[in-house]
Amino acid sequence: MNYDPDEALKLENQLCFPLYAAARKVVGTYTPLLKPFGLTYTQYILFLVLWEKDGQTVSEICDKLMLDSGTVTPLLKKLEAKNYLRRERCENDERCVKVFLTEEGRMLKTEVSDIPKKVGGCVKLSKEQAKTLYDTLYTLLKD
């Protein structure tokens, strides 16, 4: 089979495009659900990480979210200004910062607890299709 640059450059032949468009569609589904809480999708997933385990370092949060500290730090500052969390320097290493939820940050978990169910109802995949897609996407994300 010969390589055809014209075929290779068609949008319909790009794996990246449906991944990009699907991600935008799913994230867009969250937007109206998060708006009443004054949250962006990225802030929401940051909360998911902290609700799972409070007191993580910024580095741990960055690793779990697959984001760099230049992206995460401004999010933390905004959420700290809203009194959802607090940042503390580690005692043994001044460069290390741990992030802790405040009472308001912990209470927010209850307020948004129905969002995964609402979003799940908008994604038209069977449980099996969703599981296959999930596994495939994480395979792509592996180093």
C-alpha positions as CSV (number, residue, x, y, z in Angstrom):
1,M,0.0,0.0,0.0
2,N,1.4,3.3,-1.0
3,Y,1.4,6.4,1.1
4,D,-0.9,9.1,-0.3
5,P,-0.2,12.5,1.3
6,D,-3.6,13.9,0.1
7,E,-5.4,11.0,1.8
8,A,-3.3,11.3,4.9
9,L,-4.2,15.0,5.3
10,K,-7.9,14.5,5.1
11,L,-9.7,15.4,8.3
12,E,-11.7,12.2,8.2
13,N,-8.5,10.1,8.3
14,Q,-7.2,11.7,11.5
15,L,-7.5,9.8,14.7
16,C,-6.7,12.9,16.6
17,F,-9.8,14.8,15.4
18,P,-12.6,12.5,16.8
19,L,-10.6,12.3,20.1
20,Y,-10.5,16.1,20.2
21,A,-14.1,16.6,19.2
22,A,-15.4,13.9,21.6
23,A,-13.4,15.4,24.5
24,R,-14.8,18.9,23.7
25,K,-18.3,17.5,23.6
26,V,-18.0,15.6,26.9
27,V,-16.3,18.6,28.7
28,G,-19.0,20.8,27.2
29,T,-21.7,18.6,28.8
30,Y,-20.2,19.5,32.2
31,T,-20.2,23.2,31.7
32,P,-23.9,24.0,32.5
33,L,-23.8,21.5,35.4
34,L,-20.7,23.1,37.0
35,K,-21.7,26.8,36.3
36,P,-24.1,27.1,39.3
37,F,-21.1,26.2,41.5
38,G,-18.8,28.6,39.8
39,L,-16.5,25.8,38.7
40,T,-14.7,25.0,35.4
41,Y,-14.2,21.4,34.3
42,T,-10.5,21.6,35.2
43,Q,-11.4,22.9,38.7
44,Y,-13.9,20.1,39.1
45,I,-11.4,17.3,38.2
46,L,-8.9,18.9,40.7
47,F,-11.6,18.5,43.4
48,L,-12.1,14.9,42.3
49,V,-8.4,14.3,43.1
50,L,-8.6,16.0,46.5
51,W,-11.9,14.4,47.5
52,E,-10.3,11.1,46.9
53,K,-7.3,12.0,49.1
54,D,-6.9,15.2,50.9
55,G,-3.5,16.7,51.7
56,Q,-1.7,15.8,48.5
57,T,1.3,17.8,47.2
58,V,0.9,20.0,44.1
59,S,3.2,17.5,42.3
60,E,1.0,14.6,43.1
61,I,-2.1,16.5,41.9
62,C,-0.3,17.4,38.7
63,D,0.7,13.8,38.1
64,K,-2.9,12.6,38.6
65,L,-4.4,15.2,36.4
66,M,-1.6,14.9,33.7
67,L,-1.1,18.7,33.9
68,D,1.9,20.8,34.7
69,S,2.3,23.1,37.8
70,G,1.9,26.2,35.6
71,T,-1.7,25.1,34.9
72,V,-2.5,23.7,38.3
73,T,-1.1,26.5,40.5
74,P,-3.4,29.2,39.1
75,L,-6.4,26.9,39.7
76,L,-5.3,26.3,43.3
77,K,-5.0,30.1,43.8
78,K,-8.5,30.7,42.5
79,L,-10.0,28.0,44.6
80,E,-8.1,29.2,47.7
81,A,-9.4,32.7,47.1
82,K,-12.9,31.1,47.2
83,N,-12.1,29.4,50.5
84,Y,-12.4,25.9,49.0
85,L,-8.9,24.9,49.9
86,R,-5.7,26.0,51.6
87,R,-2.0,25.5,50.6
88,E,0.7,24.8,53.1
89,R,4.5,24.5,52.7
90,C,5.9,21.1,53.7
91,E,7.9,21.3,56.9
92,N,10.8,19.3,55.6
93,D,11.0,20.9,52.1
94,E,10.2,24.5,51.5
95,R,9.7,23.8,47.7
96,C,7.0,21.3,48.5
97,V,3.4,22.5,48.9
98,K,0.5,20.4,50.2
99,V,-3.1,21.2,49.4
100,F,-6.0,20.7,51.9
101,L,-9.7,21.1,51.5
102,T,-11.5,23.5,53.7
103,E,-14.9,22.7,55.2
104,E,-16.5,24.5,52.2
105,G,-14.4,22.4,49.8
106,R,-15.5,19.2,51.5
107,M,-19.2,20.3,51.5
108,L,-19.0,21.0,47.8
109,K,-18.6,17.3,47.2
110,T,-22.2,16.7,48.4
111,E,-23.5,19.5,46.3
112,V,-22.0,18.2,43.0
113,S,-22.5,14.5,43.8
114,D,-25.2,14.0,41.1
115,I,-23.1,15.4,38.2
116,P,-21.5,12.1,37.2
117,K,-24.9,10.5,36.9
118,K,-26.2,13.5,34.8
119,V,-23.2,13.4,32.5
120,G,-23.4,9.6,32.2
121,G,-27.0,9.9,30.9
122,C,-25.7,12.3,28.1
123,V,-23.1,9.8,26.8
124,K,-24.9,7.4,24.5
125,L,-22.7,4.4,25.1
126,S,-23.5,1.0,26.6
127,K,-21.6,0.0,29.7
128,E,-19.5,-2.3,27.6
129,Q,-18.8,0.4,25.0
130,A,-17.9,2.9,27.7
131,K,-15.5,0.4,29.4
132,T,-13.8,-0.4,26.1
133,L,-13.4,3.3,25.3
134,Y,-12.1,3.9,28.8
135,D,-9.5,1.1,28.5
136,T,-8.5,2.3,25.0
137,L,-8.0,5.9,26.1
138,Y,-5.9,4.9,29.1
139,T,-3.8,2.6,26.8
140,L,-3.1,5.7,24.7
141,L,-2.1,7.7,27.8
142,K,0.4,5.2,29.0
143,D,4.0,6.3,28.6
